Amino acid sequence: MMMKKGNGDGAFSNMEMEYLRRHHTQEPRQNQCSSALVKHIKAPLPLVWSLVRRFDEPQKYKPFVSRCVVRGNLEIGSLREVDVKSGLPATTSTERLEILDDNQHILSVRIIGGDHRLRNYSSIMSLHPEIIDGRPGTLVIESFVVDVPEGNTEDETCYFIEALIKCNLKSLADVSEGLAVQDRTEPIDRMQDLLISG
């Protein structure tokens, strides 16, 4: 897979490259583009994964999703119908769950239909534990491969999708870090309550 880091931070670290080699194996064909982005989130992996793995509720952290309906059980091959908020050049997207690995923390989704220009779009997200500022954190890597639409260049296509993914990853970080702070401060609040009431 032709790898280019889509978040403007320069080259991938050795560890990021190793995760990419291990888990992000899509090979772009002719007239396709691919890229990968990373996000360091100051929240423990189980918390971040609890949001990412919800194929049936992407709107928990994806700001452009207004509604999602999954048909059948949540399993490999499940389909979801996603309604997209106005402002994007799309209204609906039909997506199939390709990988949901709770041990390796990998989610892969393929777009198979809908009202948009993303043909043969496939993405992989992998989550990896790390320590950030002395606390448990999560490294999230998201890669994609997609057809370059007629009338667009490879760079334009990658730039557009990277912008969407960056927005999703920032939102994932905001939601996860907000929940992590709540988890951390709860015992402190309880101690204050005990001190005040005692």
MDAnalysis code that builds the backbone (N, CA, C; Angstrom):
import MDAnalysis as mda
import numpy as np

u = mda.Universe.empty(594, n_residues=198, atom_resindex=np.repeat(np.arange(198), 3), trajectory=True)
u.add_TopologyAttr("name", ["N", "CA", "C"] * 198)
u.add_TopologyAttr("resid", np.arange(1, 199))
u.add_TopologyAttr("resname", ["MET", "MET", "MET", "LYS", "LYS", "GLY", "ASN", "GLY", "ASP", "GLY", "ALA", "PHE", "SER", "ASN", "MET", "GLU", "MET", "GLU", "TYR", "LEU", "ARG", "ARG", "HIS", "HIS", "THR", "GLN", "GLU", "PRO", "ARG", "GLN", "ASN", "GLN", "CYS", "SER", "SER", "ALA", "LEU", "VAL", "LYS", "HIS", "ILE", "LYS", "ALA", "PRO", "LEU", "PRO", "LEU", "VAL", "TRP", "SER", "LEU", "VAL", "ARG", "ARG", "PHE", "ASP", "GLU", "PRO", "GLN", "LYS", "TYR", "LYS", "PRO", "PHE", "VAL", "SER", "ARG", "CYS", "VAL", "VAL", "ARG", "GLY", "ASN", "LEU", "GLU", "ILE", "GLY", "SER", "LEU", "ARG", "GLU", "VAL", "ASP", "VAL", "LYS", "SER", "GLY", "LEU", "PRO", "ALA", "THR", "THR", "SER", "THR", "GLU", "ARG", "LEU", "GLU", "ILE", "LEU", "ASP", "ASP", "ASN", "GLN", "HIS", "ILE", "LEU", "SER", "VAL", "ARG", "ILE", "ILE", "GLY", "GLY", "ASP", "HIS", "ARG", "LEU", "ARG", "ASN", "TYR", "SER", "SER", "ILE", "MET", "SER", "LEU", "HIS", "PRO", "GLU", "ILE", "ILE", "ASP", "GLY", "ARG", "PRO", "GLY", "THR", "LEU", "VAL", "ILE", "GLU", "SER", "PHE", "VAL", "VAL", "ASP", "VAL", "PRO", "GLU", "GLY", "ASN", "THR", "GLU", "ASP", "GLU", "THR", "CYS", "TYR", "PHE", "ILE", "GLU", "ALA", "LEU", "ILE", "LYS", "CYS", "ASN", "LEU", "LYS", "SER", "LEU", "ALA", "ASP", "VAL", "SER", "GLU", "GLY", "LEU", "ALA", "VAL", "GLN", "ASP", "ARG", "THR", "GLU", "PRO", "ILE", "ASP", "ARG", "MET", "GLN", "ASP", "LEU", "LEU", "ILE", "SER", "GLY"])
u.atoms.positions = np.array([
    [0.852, -1.190, 0.000],
    [0.000, 0.000, 0.000],
    [0.885, 1.237, 0.000],
    [0.622, 2.127, -0.914],
    [1.361, 3.386, -0.958],
    [0.921, 4.202, 0.263],
    [1.873, 4.472, 1.151],
    [1.523, 5.127, 2.403],
    [1.955, 6.568, 2.401],
    [1.015, 7.416, 2.721],
    [1.374, 8.804, 2.935],
    [0.618, 9.231, 4.173],
    [1.308, 9.872, 5.057],
    [0.680, 10.265, 6.321],
    [-0.201, 11.469, 6.074],
    [-1.472, 11.319, 6.383],
    [-2.430, 12.345, 6.014],
    [-2.674, 13.411, 7.058],
    [-1.857, 13.477, 8.126],
    [-2.178, 14.485, 9.144],
    [-1.142, 15.597, 9.239],
    [-0.223, 15.635, 8.277],
    [0.713, 16.749, 8.216],
    [1.832, 16.707, 9.244],
    [1.961, 15.588, 9.962],
    [2.997, 15.490, 10.996],
    [4.317, 14.927, 10.477],
    [4.450, 14.808, 9.172],
    [5.682, 14.250, 8.633],
    [5.598, 12.742, 8.534],
    [6.739, 12.077, 8.687],
    [6.811, 10.638, 8.475],
    [6.187, 9.866, 9.634],
    [5.790, 8.638, 9.334],
    [5.303, 7.748, 10.385],
    [6.457, 7.328, 11.275],
    [6.181, 7.109, 12.548],
    [7.196, 6.549, 13.438],
    [7.392, 5.078, 13.096],
    [8.482, 4.481, 13.599],
    [8.731, 3.057, 13.340],
    [7.581, 2.193, 13.848],
    [7.057, 2.537, 15.019],
    [5.956, 1.748, 15.588],
    [4.708, 1.880, 14.715],
    [4.406, 3.093, 14.267],
    [3.253, 3.297, 13.389],
    [3.414, 2.514, 12.089],
    [4.630, 2.524, 11.533],
    [4.896, 1.765, 10.300],
    [4.670, 0.275, 10.520],
    [5.091, -0.222, 11.670],
    [4.907, -1.645, 11.974],
    [3.418, -1.982, 12.051],
    [2.624, -1.155, 12.713],
    [1.172, -1.381, 12.780],
    [0.551, -1.322, 11.382],
    [1.018, -0.387, 10.561],
    [0.497, -0.271, 9.199],
    [0.800, -1.526, 8.389],
    [2.042, -2.024, 8.499],
    [2.420, -3.245, 7.765],
    [1.589, -4.430, 8.226],
    [1.301, -4.469, 9.521],
    [0.622, -5.623, 10.101],
    [-0.883, -5.626, 9.816],
    [-1.523, -4.464, 9.882],
    [-2.991, -4.434, 9.867],
    [-3.627, -3.707, 8.684],
    [-2.869, -2.866, 8.004],
    [-3.458, -2.026, 6.944],
    [-2.909, -2.486, 5.598],
    [-3.544, -3.520, 5.058],
    [-2.952, -4.241, 3.927],
    [-3.676, -4.006, 2.607],
    [-4.541, -2.991, 2.538],
    [-5.225, -2.752, 1.267],
    [-4.218, -2.339, 0.203],
    [-4.398, -2.875, -0.982],
    [-3.525, -2.516, -2.106],
    [-4.334, -1.706, -3.111],
    [-4.002, -0.417, -3.298],
    [-4.750, 0.360, -4.294],
    [-4.488, -0.155, -5.707],
    [-5.557, -0.239, -6.494],
    [-5.422, -0.625, -7.895],
    [-5.219, 0.648, -8.723],
    [-5.119, 0.458, -10.026],
    [-4.979, 1.606, -10.916],
    [-6.196, 2.512, -10.751],
    [-5.982, 3.810, -10.785],
    [-7.037, 4.819, -10.636],
    [-7.665, 4.798, -9.236],
    [-6.889, 4.365, -8.251],
    [-7.327, 4.459, -6.859],
    [-6.287, 5.242, -6.078],
    [-6.697, 5.813, -4.954],
    [-5.742, 6.459, -4.071],
    [-5.917, 5.892, -2.673],
    [-4.873, 6.026, -1.882],
    [-4.921, 5.524, -0.505],
    [-4.078, 6.421, 0.375],
    [-4.393, 6.385, 1.634],
    [-3.648, 7.174, 2.601],
    [-3.940, 6.608, 3.977],
    [-3.196, 7.071, 4.962],
    [-3.430, 6.653, 6.343],
    [-3.217, 7.856, 7.248],
    [-4.014, 7.907, 8.314],
    [-3.900, 8.980, 9.287],
    [-3.763, 8.372, 10.670],
    [-3.084, 9.105, 11.546],
    [-2.948, 8.645, 12.932],
    [-3.484, 9.715, 13.872],
    [-3.971, 9.245, 15.016],
    [-4.449, 10.158, 16.055],
    [-4.075, 9.567, 17.402],
    [-3.461, 10.391, 18.246],
    [-3.128, 9.977, 19.615],
    [-4.217, 10.518, 20.530],
    [-4.896, 9.616, 21.231],
    [-6.041, 10.002, 22.055],
    [-5.720, 9.754, 23.527],
    [-5.965, 10.767, 24.339],
    [-5.666, 10.672, 25.780],
    [-6.831, 10.010, 26.512],
    [-7.052, 8.753, 26.161],
    [-8.098, 7.947, 26.801],
    [-7.693, 6.490, 26.639],
    [-8.042, 5.629, 27.603],
    [-7.628, 4.227, 27.516],
    [-8.279, 3.501, 26.345],
    [-7.549, 2.538, 25.802],
    [-7.993, 1.817, 24.617],
    [-9.397, 1.207, 24.779],
    [-9.730, 0.540, 25.892],
    [-11.073, -0.057, 25.993],
    [-12.190, 0.974, 25.824],
    [-11.978, 2.175, 26.320],
    [-12.987, 3.221, 26.195],
    [-13.119, 3.656, 24.732],
    [-11.995, 3.906, 24.062],
    [-12.024, 4.345, 22.658],
    [-12.629, 3.240, 21.788],
    [-12.214, 2.004, 22.026],
    [-12.720, 0.866, 21.249],
    [-14.231, 0.703, 21.436],
    [-14.738, 0.999, 22.624],
    [-16.182, 0.862, 22.872],
    [-16.988, 1.783, 21.958],
    [-16.407, 2.895, 21.524],
    [-17.061, 3.793, 20.567],
    [-16.840, 3.328, 19.129],
    [-15.595, 2.972, 18.801],
    [-15.240, 2.606, 17.424],
    [-15.972, 1.343, 16.980],
    [-16.094, 0.366, 17.869],
    [-16.640, -0.945, 17.483],
    [-18.142, -0.899, 17.214],
    [-18.814, 0.204, 17.574],
    [-20.259, 0.285, 17.395],
    [-20.586, 0.611, 15.935],
    [-20.473, -0.406, 15.102],
    [-20.817, -0.285, 13.680],
    [-22.246, 0.226, 13.516],
    [-23.097, -0.081, 14.508],
    [-24.506, 0.312, 14.439],
    [-24.751, 1.738, 14.931],
    [-23.730, 2.380, 15.522],
    [-23.926, 3.744, 16.040],
    [-22.724, 4.651, 15.729],
    [-22.396, 4.830, 14.435],
    [-21.247, 5.690, 14.105],
    [-21.470, 7.135, 14.524],
    [-22.749, 7.534, 14.672],
    [-23.051, 8.920, 15.037],
    [-22.606, 9.252, 16.454],
    [-22.191, 8.260, 17.239],
    [-21.673, 8.534, 18.589],
    [-20.445, 9.441, 18.530],
    [-19.694, 9.340, 17.415],
    [-18.528, 10.229, 17.299],
    [-18.335, 10.813, 15.895],
    [-19.065, 10.333, 14.907],
    [-18.886, 10.872, 13.553],
    [-19.870, 12.024, 13.332],
    [-19.368, 13.252, 13.259],
    [-20.265, 14.420, 13.221],
    [-21.103, 14.539, 11.957],
    [-20.704, 13.857, 10.860],
    [-21.449, 14.009, 9.607],
    [-22.573, 12.987, 9.465],
    [-22.698, 12.069, 10.416],
    [-23.745, 11.048, 10.355],
    [-24.948, 11.527, 11.164],
    [-26.115, 11.595, 10.510],
    [-27.318, 12.022, 11.226],
    [-28.138, 10.825, 11.697],
    [-28.035, 9.703, 10.988],
    [-28.854, 8.549, 11.328],
    [-28.193, 7.293, 10.780],
    [-28.372, 6.171, 11.480],
    [-27.812, 4.905, 11.022],
    [-28.776, 3.785, 11.377],
    [-29.056, 2.935, 10.400],
    [-29.924, 1.774, 10.626],
    [-29.175, 0.525, 10.165],
    [-29.078, -0.463, 11.065],
    [-28.427, -1.736, 10.734],
    [-29.507, -2.795, 10.574],
    [-29.384, -3.572, 9.508],
    [-30.312, -4.683, 9.290],
    [-29.692, -5.961, 9.841],
    [-30.459, -6.684, 10.657],
    [-29.974, -7.962, 11.185],
    [-29.026, -7.787, 12.354],
    [-28.375, -8.897, 12.705],
    [-27.445, -8.896, 13.833],
    [-26.161, -8.170, 13.471],
    [-25.442, -7.733, 14.500],
    [-24.164, -7.058, 14.291],
    [-23.078, -8.121, 14.129],
    [-22.729, -8.439, 12.877],
    [-21.736, -9.477, 12.584],
    [-21.073, -9.149, 11.251],
    [-20.016, -9.881, 10.935],
    [-19.318, -9.667, 9.664],
    [-20.315, -9.841, 8.528],
    [-20.314, -8.878, 7.605],
    [-21.268, -8.908, 6.498],
    [-22.514, -8.079, 6.754],
    [-22.703, -7.613, 8.013],
    [-23.853, -6.758, 8.328],
    [-23.795, -5.487, 7.489],
    [-24.980, -4.977, 7.132],
    [-25.071, -3.744, 6.361],
    [-25.672, -2.650, 7.221],
    [-25.183, -1.431, 7.023],
    [-25.795, -0.276, 7.671],
    [-26.133, 0.757, 6.609],
    [-27.269, 1.399, 6.819],
    [-27.696, 2.515, 5.968],
    [-27.435, 3.793, 6.762],
    [-26.578, 4.640, 6.231],
    [-26.181, 5.857, 6.931],
    [-26.760, 7.064, 6.202],
    [-27.410, 7.958, 6.964],
    [-27.845, 9.243, 6.418],
    [-26.783, 10.281, 6.772],
    [-26.394, 11.064, 5.764],
    [-25.328, 12.050, 5.932],
    [-25.945, 13.436, 6.105],
    [-25.377, 14.214, 7.029],
    [-25.879, 15.579, 7.263],
    [-25.629, 16.440, 6.036],
    [-26.499, 17.429, 5.848],
    [-26.342, 18.311, 4.690],
    [-25.034, 19.082, 4.798],
    [-24.548, 19.508, 3.651],
    [-23.273, 20.217, 3.618],
    [-22.191, 19.384, 2.967],
    [-22.427, 18.077, 2.846],
    [-21.484, 17.199, 2.149],
    [-22.081, 16.798, 0.805],
    [-21.215, 16.448, -0.157],
    [-21.745, 16.016, -1.464],
    [-22.232, 14.566, -1.396],
    [-23.162, 14.293, -0.486],
    [-23.712, 12.944, -0.305],
    [-24.964, 13.064, 0.545],
    [-25.853, 12.075, 0.437],
    [-27.028, 12.048, 1.312],
    [-27.132, 10.728, 2.059],
    [-26.775, 9.624, 1.381],
    [-26.855, 8.310, 2.024],
    [-25.635, 7.479, 1.662],
    [-25.382, 6.472, 2.498],
    [-24.281, 5.553, 2.233],
    [-24.672, 4.176, 2.757],
    [-24.462, 3.146, 1.933],
    [-24.698, 1.767, 2.353],
    [-23.333, 1.129, 2.593],
    [-23.121, 0.625, 3.811],
    [-21.787, 0.173, 4.209],
    [-21.853, -1.228, 4.808],
    [-20.815, -2.012, 4.513],
    [-20.761, -3.401, 4.991],
    [-19.620, -3.564, 5.995],
    [-19.904, -4.276, 7.072],
    [-18.885, -4.575, 8.081],
    [-18.013, -5.718, 7.570],
    [-16.719, -5.441, 7.393],
    [-15.790, -6.429, 6.848],
    [-15.000, -7.137, 7.952],
    [-14.553, -6.369, 8.936],
    [-13.779, -6.925, 10.051],
    [-14.247, -6.257, 11.337],
    [-14.471, -7.064, 12.378],
    [-14.720, -6.541, 13.725],
    [-13.983, -7.473, 14.677],
    [-12.767, -7.088, 15.032],
    [-11.887, -7.938, 15.838],
    [-11.696, -7.309, 17.213],
    [-12.387, -7.864, 18.215],
    [-12.314, -7.316, 19.569],
    [-10.995, -7.636, 20.263],
    [-10.251, -8.624, 19.765],
    [-8.945, -8.953, 20.369],
    [-7.845, -8.038, 19.844],
    [-7.826, -7.834, 18.523],
    [-6.803, -6.983, 17.902],
    [-7.247, -5.515, 17.814],
    [-8.531, -5.249, 18.097],
    [-9.103, -3.892, 18.017],
    [-8.995, -3.324, 16.603],
    [-9.593, -4.074, 15.663],
    [-9.586, -3.673, 14.250],
    [-11.024, -3.652, 13.735],
    [-11.367, -2.579, 13.040],
    [-12.670, -2.441, 12.392],
    [-12.419, -2.094, 10.934],
    [-13.076, -2.834, 10.031],
    [-12.972, -2.516, 8.611],
    [-14.370, -2.416, 8.024],
    [-14.569, -1.365, 7.219],
    [-15.876, -1.088, 6.618],
    [-15.668, -0.831, 5.131],
    [-16.588, -1.360, 4.331],
    [-16.561, -1.124, 2.876],
    [-17.875, -0.466, 2.472],
    [-17.782, 0.588, 1.658],
    [-18.982, 1.241, 1.132],
    [-19.407, 0.500, -0.134],
    [-20.666, 0.046, -0.152],
    [-21.134, -0.741, -1.300],
    [-22.249, -0.051, -2.080],
    [-22.706, 1.107, -1.606],
    [-23.763, 1.823, -2.330],
    [-24.073, 3.146, -1.672],
    [-25.081, 3.839, -2.229],
    [-25.489, 5.117, -1.650],
    [-25.356, 6.259, -2.635],
    [-25.774, 7.425, -2.184],
    [-25.765, 8.624, -3.008],
    [-24.522, 9.456, -2.685],
    [-23.415, 9.131, -3.342],
    [-22.140, 9.827, -3.131],
    [-21.194, 9.424, -4.252],
    [-19.971, 9.967, -4.214],
    [-19.008, 9.684, -5.297],
    [-17.885, 8.749, -4.868],
    [-18.001, 8.169, -3.681],
    [-16.926, 7.295, -3.196],
    [-17.160, 5.861, -3.658],
    [-16.551, 5.492, -4.763],
    [-16.708, 4.141, -5.301],
    [-15.564, 3.256, -4.808],
    [-15.926, 2.033, -4.456],
    [-14.943, 1.038, -3.977],
    [-14.130, 1.556, -2.790],
    [-14.818, 2.282, -1.900],
    [-14.169, 2.810, -0.698],
    [-14.103, 1.723, 0.365],
    [-12.926, 1.563, 0.934],
    [-12.741, 0.598, 2.018],
    [-11.808, 1.225, 3.044],
    [-12.157, 1.079, 4.328],
    [-11.288, 1.649, 5.368],
    [-10.996, 0.602, 6.439],
    [-9.858, 0.778, 7.072],
    [-9.463, -0.054, 8.214],
    [-9.058, 0.880, 9.341],
    [-9.605, 0.624, 10.534],
    [-9.169, 1.336, 11.745],
    [-8.545, 0.317, 12.675],
    [-7.370, 0.647, 13.192],
    [-6.750, -0.206, 14.213],
    [-6.393, 0.664, 15.408],
    [-6.609, 0.108, 16.601],
    [-6.345, 0.820, 17.848],
    [-5.225, 0.112, 18.591],
    [-4.323, 0.898, 19.186],
    [-3.148, 0.341, 19.860],
    [-2.911, 1.095, 21.167],
    [-2.632, 0.363, 22.254],
    [-2.413, 1.042, 23.539],
    [-1.091, 1.796, 23.540],
    [-1.073, 2.933, 24.198],
    [0.168, 3.678, 24.399],
    [0.024, 4.507, 25.674],
    [1.131, 5.038, 26.128],
    [1.114, 5.899, 27.315],
    [1.303, 7.337, 26.849],
    [0.376, 8.214, 27.254],
    [0.467, 9.633, 26.904],
    [0.453, 10.415, 28.215],
    [1.505, 11.200, 28.442],
    [1.611, 12.005, 29.674],
    [1.433, 11.143, 30.923],
    [1.995, 9.934, 30.881],
    [1.954, 9.066, 32.052],
    [0.631, 8.369, 32.296],
    [-0.306, 8.505, 31.363],
    [-1.621, 7.858, 31.524],
    [-1.895, 6.943, 30.323],
    [-2.796, 5.968, 30.504],
    [-3.144, 5.103, 29.368],
    [-3.780, 5.919, 28.245],
    [-3.259, 5.731, 27.055],
    [-3.794, 6.408, 25.874],
    [-3.987, 5.416, 24.745],
    [-4.432, 5.927, 23.602],
    [-4.719, 5.069, 22.455],
    [-4.184, 5.708, 21.181],
    [-3.446, 4.916, 20.417],
    [-3.034, 5.313, 19.075],
    [-4.066, 4.732, 18.110],
    [-4.705, 5.601, 17.339],
    [-5.680, 5.161, 16.341],
    [-5.076, 5.396, 14.963],
    [-5.105, 4.376, 14.128],
    [-4.654, 4.496, 12.738],
    [-5.836, 4.168, 11.845],
    [-6.130, 5.050, 10.905],
    [-7.185, 4.776, 9.929],
    [-6.605, 4.923, 8.529],
    [-6.767, 3.875, 7.735],
    [-6.314, 3.910, 6.349],
    [-7.503, 3.668, 5.435],
    [-7.368, 4.106, 4.198],
    [-8.458, 3.902, 3.241],
    [-7.889, 3.709, 1.844],
    [-8.713, 3.125, 1.000],
    [-8.436, 3.055, -0.432],
    [-9.755, 3.337, -1.134],
    [-9.711, 4.079, -2.253],
    [-10.941, 4.484, -2.944],
    [-10.625, 4.798, -4.401],
    [-11.636, 4.639, -5.262],
    [-11.481, 5.042, -6.653],
    [-11.361, 6.561, -6.734],
    [-10.548, 7.032, -7.676],
    [-10.485, 8.472, -7.956],
    [-11.623, 8.798, -8.917],
    [-12.596, 9.657, -8.491],
    [-13.735, 9.951, -9.372],
    [-13.290, 10.660, -10.647],
    [-14.031, 10.438, -11.707],
    [-13.734, 11.119, -12.975],
    [-13.815, 12.620, -12.764],
    [-12.842, 13.333, -13.286],
    [-12.820, 14.790, -13.140],
    [-12.044, 15.256, -11.917],
    [-11.587, 14.312, -11.088],
    [-10.783, 14.666, -9.918],
    [-9.395, 14.049, -10.030],
    [-8.424, 14.670, -9.354],
    [-7.083, 14.095, -9.304],
    [-6.967, 13.211, -8.066],
    [-5.917, 12.413, -8.049],
    [-5.642, 11.566, -6.893],
    [-5.449, 12.420, -5.636],
    [-4.697, 13.522, -5.779],
    [-4.441, 14.408, -4.631],
    [-5.728, 15.038, -4.108],
    [-6.599, 15.492, -5.010],
    [-7.874, 16.092, -4.585],
    [-8.723, 15.085, -3.820],
    [-8.767, 13.851, -4.334],
    [-9.586, 12.808, -3.706],
    [-9.053, 12.485, -2.317],
    [-7.736, 12.287, -2.224],
    [-7.125, 11.984, -0.924],
    [-7.340, 13.136, 0.058],
    [-7.164, 14.343, -0.406],
    [-7.297, 15.517, 0.467],
    [-8.708, 15.592, 1.058],
    [-9.717, 15.364, 0.219],
    [-11.116, 15.429, 0.662],
    [-11.399, 14.360, 1.722],
    [-10.975, 13.125, 1.450],
    [-11.270, 12.036, 2.394],
    [-10.454, 12.209, 3.676],
    [-9.208, 12.636, 3.539],
    [-8.388, 12.884, 4.736],
    [-9.042, 13.942, 5.627],
    [-9.618, 14.980, 5.012],
    [-10.277, 16.033, 5.795],
    [-11.456, 15.453, 6.582],
    [-12.236, 14.571, 5.961],
    [-13.359, 13.925, 6.648],
    [-12.866, 13.051, 7.797],
    [-11.831, 12.249, 7.511],
    [-11.309, 11.335, 8.541],
    [-10.704, 12.128, 9.702],
    [-9.974, 13.200, 9.383],
    [-9.407, 14.043, 10.450],
    [-10.506, 14.565, 11.360],
    [-11.600, 14.995, 10.749],
    [-12.731, 15.508, 11.523],
    [-13.310, 14.394, 12.410],
    [-13.484, 13.204, 11.847],
    [-13.998, 12.066, 12.620],
    [-13.053, 11.701, 13.764],
    [-11.746, 11.673, 13.489],
    [-10.772, 11.290, 14.519],
    [-10.692, 12.349, 15.617],
    [-10.798, 13.612, 15.236],
    [-10.801, 14.674, 16.257],
    [-12.032, 14.534, 17.152],
    [-13.176, 14.254, 16.527],
    [-14.402, 14.069, 17.290],
    [-14.295, 12.834, 18.196],
    [-13.708, 11.750, 17.669],
    [-13.495, 10.541, 18.476],
    [-12.632, 10.863, 19.687],
    [-11.575, 11.656, 19.467],
    [-10.697, 12.052, 20.574],
    [-11.459, 12.902, 21.580],
    [-12.235, 13.884, 21.104],
    [-12.986, 14.768, 22.007],
    [-13.969, 13.975, 22.866],
    [-14.721, 13.074, 22.236],
    [-15.715, 12.280, 22.966],
    [-15.017, 11.348, 23.960],
    [-13.985, 10.644, 23.496],
    [-13.265, 9.684, 24.350],
    [-12.602, 10.385, 25.530],
    [-11.926, 11.491, 25.250],
    [-11.215, 12.204, 26.313],
    [-12.199, 12.806, 27.307],
    [-13.356, 13.248, 26.823],
    [-14.391, 13.751, 27.719],
    [-14.884, 12.661, 28.659],
    [-15.118, 11.465, 28.115],
    [-15.554, 10.334, 28.943],
    [-14.457, 9.911, 29.910],
    [-13.207, 9.932, 29.454],
    [-12.084, 9.523, 30.309],
    [-11.933, 10.476, 31.484],
    [-12.104, 11.766, 31.251],
    [-12.007, 12.755, 32.327],
    [-13.120, 12.521, 33.345],
    [-14.340, 12.245, 32.870],
    [-15.440, 11.932, 33.784],
    [-15.097, 10.729, 34.655],
    [-14.535, 9.695, 34.022],
    [-14.163, 8.483, 34.771],
    [-13.117, 8.792, 35.830],
    [-12.158, 9.659, 35.482],
    [-11.059, 9.941, 36.414],
    [-11.490, 10.830, 37.562],
    [-12.418, 11.758, 37.297],
    [-12.762, 12.726, 38.337],
    [-13.838, 12.217, 39.283],
    [-14.534, 11.163, 38.891],
    [-15.629, 10.695, 39.731],
    [-15.189, 10.344, 41.158],
    [-14.103, 9.564, 41.328],
    [-13.690, 9.238, 42.695],
    [-13.326, 10.484, 43.500],
    [-12.700, 11.494, 42.851],
    [-12.318, 12.729, 43.540],
    [-13.582, 13.440, 44.017],
    [-14.586, 13.523, 43.157],
    [-15.857, 14.155, 43.540],
    [-16.471, 13.441, 44.732],
    [-16.403, 12.115, 44.695],
    [-16.990, 11.340, 45.791],
    [-16.255, 11.621, 47.103],
    [-14.949, 11.770, 47.015],
    [-14.158, 12.067, 48.216],
    [-14.572, 13.436, 48.769],
    [-14.778, 14.421, 47.874],
    [-15.204, 15.745, 48.334],
    [-16.570, 15.667, 49.023],
    [-17.475, 14.883, 48.443],
    [-18.807, 14.708, 49.033],
    [-18.675, 14.123, 50.438],
    [-17.796, 13.132, 50.592],
    [-17.610, 12.486, 51.888],
    [-17.042, 13.494, 52.900],
    [-16.090, 14.302, 52.469],
    [-15.462, 15.285, 53.349],
    [-16.473, 16.348, 53.782],
    [-17.290, 16.792, 52.806],
    [-18.271, 17.846, 53.105],
    [-19.352, 17.301, 54.066],
    [-19.867, 16.095, 53.756],
    [-20.958, 15.553, 54.561],
    [-20.446, 15.081, 55.923],
    [-19.145, 14.755, 56.016],
    [-18.590, 14.265, 57.287],
    [-18.297, 15.437, 58.163],
])
